[in-house]
Amino acid sequence: ADPNTGDGAGMLLQLPDEFLRGVVDAELPPPGAYGVCVCFLPQDECRRAEFEALLEKTVVEEGQRVVAWRDIPVDKDYVGITANLYAPYIKHLIVAASDELAEDQDAFERKLYVIRRVAEKAAGPELVIPSFSSRTIVYKGMLTSPQLLGYYPDLQDPRTKTALALVHSRFSTNTFPSWELAHPYRMIAHNGEINTLRGNINWMRARESQLASELFGDDLQKILPVVRPGGSDSATFDNVLELLMLAGRSLPHAVMMMIPEAYEGRDDLPEDLKAFYAFHSCLMEPWDGPAAVAFTDGRVIGATLDRNGLRPGRWLETTDGWVVLASETGVMDVPASQVKRKGRLQPGKLFLVDLERGAIIDDAEVKREVASRQPYGEWFEKGIVHLDDLPPAPEPPK
């Protein structure tokens, strides 16, 4: 009914350190030693102040330091009447790492996650935190794609620099549009739907009593439940992927756990890879689509297609170093002379760009690195008991 209100559009990028140092009225720690909490807050001033106080209190209780708040400039002329009616008040909270965590960015990321979950659980659904990280930041909303840059002047500032961008335009299907449910989420953007969702959520809840983590330690109990209530299938997927990665797995490893390729009865897969999938099938059920999922942690960025293979994905690499993957061809108008190579997402396959290595990593290489890291085949054989191997049942008492 309102053509100027979109189902959702957004962008995830690396934390723009140069830009933040130019606009934050406080001295920032070195890159990696501070994080930015993107907050969607109520427009009501009193309620907003309550949530700000809650966040500050949680940061201090978790041993970190509040640096500053920043009101995010937005241009309301760029969005429709409906989007403006439901628009949150958007602020950034800058948090500095404690001396203990300043040298360990992965541990700091875990602590920021704990702070977020503690605050979310205490505040309820009114507090929405699209991202809270020392590596990445999300700008999103109930927008159309062309409105995104206009609504957020931050994205037009030449100091806002990033080596990667995860961009999404939402077409709402199984949940109504809202500011919170726009993509990207904290780690993913998603095309399609998760048709096994209810079972996936129930299994996560069932296993929460058994969860343990050396890295999280006692903090693990603070974050449960893993899945934030009221989220879409994409939001739920993001919740689980985030935990799997922060608990010590690489991002490709976590993605392979959640979206495995079809492996049983295949002769073209290495044995250690089939063992990897078999072992992890005991820990988690596949999140089946049709679904194409793009993902990033700020260091690697990639995409995968579930084993059903019913969503499109095309990629190309240019001679001057651009890598683009999109759900349609022709997203970038690149002359054929500048295309170094190109291809498409295939069912169960990973497409991965490693920013630290500066290279596209082949699906087979990624999976070889992940599958050979532990003796998954031995673990699977030791842990599995087949019904045929069970001893005969004793005679029932008379």
N, C-alpha and C positions, 0 to 999 in steps of 0.2 A: 504493500500500500504506500510505502515511502521509498521512492526510487533512489533517494540519496542516502539511504541507510543500508549498509552492506551486512552480509552474514558474518563477516570478520576478515581482517587482513592484518598481517604483521611481519616483523623481521627480527631475526636473531643474529647478533653480530658479536665479535670479540669486544671485550671491554675497551672503549676508546680512551686510553690513559691521557693522551695529550689534550683531548677535549675536556675531560673531567677536571684536569688541573687548571684549565682556563676558566671554568664556570663555577667551581665549588669554592666557596669563601672560607677555606680552611686549608691547612697544610696536609697533603695526602702522603701516606707511607709509600714505599717503593711499589712498583707494579707487582701484583701477586700477593702483597701483604695487606690488601684492603679489598672489600667486596661491596657491591652495590645491590641493595634490596629495592626492587621496583614494587611500589605499593599502589594498589587500587583501593582508595579509601572512600568512606561516605562523604557526600557533599555537606552534611550537617557538621558544623564546626565543633560542637561539643563531643559528638560521637567520634569524630576524626581525632580529636585530642586524646580520647581514651585509648584508641588503638596505637597512636604514636607513643604514648606513655608505656603501653604494654610491650611494644617492640623494644624500646630503650631498656626497660627493666629486664627483658629476656636476654638481650645482648650482654648486659652487665652480669647477670646471674650465670651466664655461660662463659664468663671470663674474658670477653672481648671488649672493645672500646668503641663507643659512638663517636664518630668524627663530626658529622654534619647532616642536616636535612636539606633537601633542595626541591623546591616547587618546579615541576616540569612544565615549561611553556607549551600551550596547545592553542591551535587556531580553530575555534569552534565553527567558523564559517565554512570549514571544509567538510562538515558532516551533516547528516540529515536531522530532522526534528526528533525522530524516534531515538536515534543514537545519542543525541544531546540530552534527551530526557533521562536516559539511564546511565549517562557517562559518570564514571567515578572521578574523584579528585586524585590526581596522580602525583606522587612524590617519590624521590629517591632518598633512601637512608644509606649513608656511607659508614661502613663498619671497618675498623682496623683490627688486624690480627694481634693477639697477645704475643709477647716475646717468645713464648714456647712454640707457637704455631707460625710465626712470621717466616721461618725458614723451611716450612713443610706445607706447600700449597695444597696438596691432596688432603692433609689433615685439616687444614683451614676450611676447605670446601665441605668436608663432613660436618664441621662445627656450624657452618652457615646453614646447612640443611637441618641440623637439629634445632637451631634457633627458629628457623622458619616453621617447622612442624609444631614446636611448642607454642608459638604465637598463634598459628592457625587453629590449633585445637582449643586454645583458651578463648579466642575471639569468635569462632564460629564462621558461618558462610559470608558474613559482611566484609571480612578482611580477605582480600585476594592478593597474592604475591606472584606475579607472572615469572619473576626470576630473582635469584639471590645468589650471586656468584662472584668470584674474583677473576673469572675467565670470560664470562659471557654476559650479555644483557639483552632483554627482549623489549621491543616496542610493538604494541598491538592494540586492537580495539575493534569495535563494531563498525568497521569501515569497509569501503571498497578499495581495491588496489590503488587506483589513482589518488585516493584521498590520504594515503598513509604519509607520504613525504610532506604534504601540506599541513596535515594535522600536527605532526611532530617536527618543529623547526630544528630540533637537535640533529635530525638525520640529514639536514641540508648544510650543516656546518662543515667547512672543509677540514676541520680538525678531527672530525668523526671518521676515523680510519679503521679498517678491518681487513684481514686477509681472507675472510669467508663471510658469507651471508646465507642464511636459511630463510627463504621468503615463501609466504603462503597466502592464498586467497581461498576463503572457506565458502562452500556451498552447503548450507545446513540441511541435514537429512533427519537423523534420529533424535536430535535435540534442538530446541529453539536457539536462535542466535542470542548471544550475550557477550559482554565485554570479556568475561573470564574465559569463555570457550573459544575465542579466536585463537588461531595458531600463529606462530609456533608456540609450543610449550617450552619447558625448561631445557629439553633435549631433542625433541622431535617435531616434525611436521608430518601429517598423515593424509594420504589420499585413499579413500575406501571406507571400509567398516570392519570391525572385529566381530565376527559372528559367533565366536565362542565366549563372548565377554562374561556372561553370568557365571559360567563354570570357572573361568579364569579367576574372577573376583572371589568366588566361594573357596577355591583351593588356596588362594593367598591368605584368606582369613583363617582357614583351617590350619595352616602351617605356622601362623604367627607365634603360637605358644612354643614352637620348637626352634625359632630363629635364634641364632647366636653369631657373634662377630667379634673377632679379636680387635679389629680396627675401631668399631663403635663402642665395644665394652658395655658399660652400664647405660650409656646414652641410647642404646637400642630401644629400651622400653619407652623412652620419651617420644619416639616417632610413630609408634603404633596407634591406630591402624595405618598400614602402608598406603592404602588407597583412600584418598580424600572423598568423602561422600558427595554425591550429587554431580560428579564429573561425567563427561562423555566417554565413549570408548577410547578416544585418542588420549584424553587426560589421564585415564586409568592406566593405559599402556605406559605413558610417560612416568607416572608415579613408580611403577614397578621397575622400569628400566633404570631410573635414577638410583634406586636403592641397590640394585645389583651391581652397578658400576661403582658407586661410592664405597661399597663393601669390599672393594679390592680387585674386581675384574676389569679387564680392558673393555672399552665400549664395544668393539666387534665381538668379543666373547659374550657379553650380555645380550647383544642383538641375536647372536646365533642360538643362545638358549631359548629366547622367546619366539623367534621365527625360524625354526629349523627347516632345512630342505628335506625333501623326501629321500630317505636313505636306506630303508629296509629293502633287502633283496637286490640291491644295485651292485654291479661288478665294476662300475667306472669310478667308484669313490675309494680313496685310500682307507685302509683298515683302521688307522688311528682316528680318522675323521668319523667313520661310522661308530667307533667306540665312544667318541666324544658325544655324539648325538644320543646314543643308547644310554650312556650314564646320565646325561642331563634330562632324559625323558623320565627318569625316576624322581627328579627334583621339580620339574615344571612341565605342564601340558603346553602344547603349541598354541599360540595366539593366532588363530586362523582368520583370514580375511574373506573376501578379496581385499588385499591391503598392500600399498606401496608406502614405505616409511623412510623418510629422510632423517638423519640424526647427526648430532655433533656434540662434542664436549669442549669446543674451543681450540682443540689441538688437532683432531681429525674430523673430517666431515664425509658423510657417505650416504648411501641409500641401499635398501634391499626390497625385494619383491617376495611375497610369501609363496609357498609352494604351489598354490593354485594358479598363479601367474596371470591374473585377470585385470591387472592395472598397468597402464603404459608408463614407460620411463625411458627417455632418450638422453644421451650425453654426448658431449664433444669436447675435444681439447684443441685449442688454437696454437698457432706457431708462436704467439707472443705470451703464452703462459696462462691463458684463461681456461678454466674447466667449468662447464655448465652442465647441470643435469636438470631436466624438467619433465613434467607429465605430458607435454606436447612438443612436437618439433617446431622449429622456427621461432623459438622464444628470443633467440639472438640472431640478428641478421648478419651472418658472417659469410664473407665471400669464400667460395670453395678453395681458393688459393691459400687461405689462412687456416684451413681446417687440417690439423695434424693427424687426428684420428677421431673416430666416433663409433658409437655402439648403442646398445639398448640394455635395459635391465632384463635379466632372465630369471625365471622362477627359482627361488631359493638361493640366488647368487648375491654376493655383496659387491657394491661399487664403493671404493674407499680412496679418499685423498688424504695423505698424511702431510700436514702443514709443516711439521718439524723436519721431516725428511725431504719435503719439497717434491713429492712424487705421487703418482697414482699407483696404488698397490693392488696387484692382481688378486682376484678372488681366491685362487688356489694358494697363493702365498700367504694371504691373511689367514686362511683356515688352517694351513700347515703350521703357522706360528702358534695359533691358539690351541689346536688339537694336540700338538706335541709337547705342550708345556707340562702336562701331568700324565701319569700312567692311567688314563681313563679306562682302558680296556681291562687292566688288572682289577681296578676298583669295581668295575661293573660285574666281572665274573665272581669276585669275592662276595659281593653284596646281594646278588640275585639268587633266589631260591625258586626252582621250578616245581610245579605241582607234582610232576612225575617222580621227583627225587625225594618227596616227603615220605617218611616211614608210614607203614600201614596204621590206620586208626585202631586204637584199642577197642576191644569188645565192650559194648555198653553194659553198665551194671544191670543185673536182673533184679 
